[in-house]
């Protein structure tokens, strides 16, 4: 049973009267539970868009086509914003290229935020957050604000945030894009460890062939279509 | 705490917004305190006039203080009318004869009547804080009871002497505050009042009348259950050269003046609402724009739209709370200082009640939250993907 099943997914953006961008043009892909998959391809090929759709951040376009998007056999195309938000909160974790921590909150508060969104009461969320920070080796930096952390440390806090609810799926958009090679390596090792030890399914978007090599499978995209699985 | 940290991101902007609300609430507190004081005066008058009819000479202005005297003997004619229970002749004049023209607060007055002449009908609660009230045995003596504001203004205690319109009186009592007209009145026996009243009349009249024949007005207590306005009309018809004033007329005349004042207060509240509200909208809209990316990330990792709305609205409410509290404190300082400055002259202009204080702060908080709602909804509607890309 695939964790994610997507068929005939289109995404069209209408930027102006005659400026229509076809970001995805009939993508088929599936993701088995426990996989670690990289989506690769040139800029503008639609890999981020695919990840956003899989991550329920935006729905596929439905103009004339009948897309299939299933998460654990459940149809995701007809969910309301509230339902999609709930699944993102409880069953998915997100890691961004620019770390995107909340600047006014310290490390543990940033991680706890995701636990609160998933419905944990504040004290419990904080305990879970400290656990998650421990997993990424930053327990002793819990009280630091993002400004006081290095880029590598910030991305590890973001990984802890993605991990805190033990989601089935972690989505990472260029997770090493803003890091030097040493930090990139460390971040990838963390992701691989969680994939191996916690059986977390990981889908990441990258330009970096090194990152691609670290994954169990690569999906290659070009011009809004999947060209190799 | 998180809210305070968010507000602290732009300290100057937050401060200016808080100041905007502070000014509005400050004005609201001061104006409402003034309205409270005037309202208390009017309520006092309203309850004083509610159960009686004041009959005076028809030459007087309806609500001016009586200057044309009425004969005491008229009281007997009125008492003969069906439905009249008790009549009490009263002398009523300004304490300071040189005071003329309208002023903001009601002027100090002299009220003279025979103690006990109302036969227990007067229900307006008056108590002595120091010394005693007037008693029937005081008739013929020059003794005086002072309202609470005047006790302070003249700094007198029972046993001390004071001059009233050139005549020396012995102070026998100071009243408890009523927050109403009695606070700025002095009470003397009827005979003493009649003597003072005679002095105010032109020479021709002084030769014609004896002091004991004179009163400013006659207070009429009707029998229980009598239609007061109808009785007032009957008195005017049956007793020549009289006009009567009832509680309903008092309420009508004074009520319209109060309505204007309340409209001014409402205006101040509205202006503070508009100005304060706009500045909160502006501030929160800017802060939402600055945090677009952060909001997108929060939405991505699972914050519901409702949670984003709550976050922004709470922040705006806290701005309102700060502004409201600060405005209340400033307003209270002004009110207390002005009352303290006016105390020596007996001019207490403001009355800050707990109700006004609570209303001001609650109003500010609700105003802030309502104003925060517009940017909050904008924030909640952001598309997470676009918001995360936002630089």
Interface residues (C-beta under 8 A of the other chain):
Chain A: X52 X55 X57 X58 X81 X82 X85 X86 X88 X89 X90 X93 X94 X96 X100 X102 X103 X104 X105 X109 X113 X114 X117 X118 X161 X162
Chain B: X2 X5 X6 X9 X293 X294 X297 X298 X299 X300 X301 X302 X303 X304 X305 X307 X383 X384 X385 X388
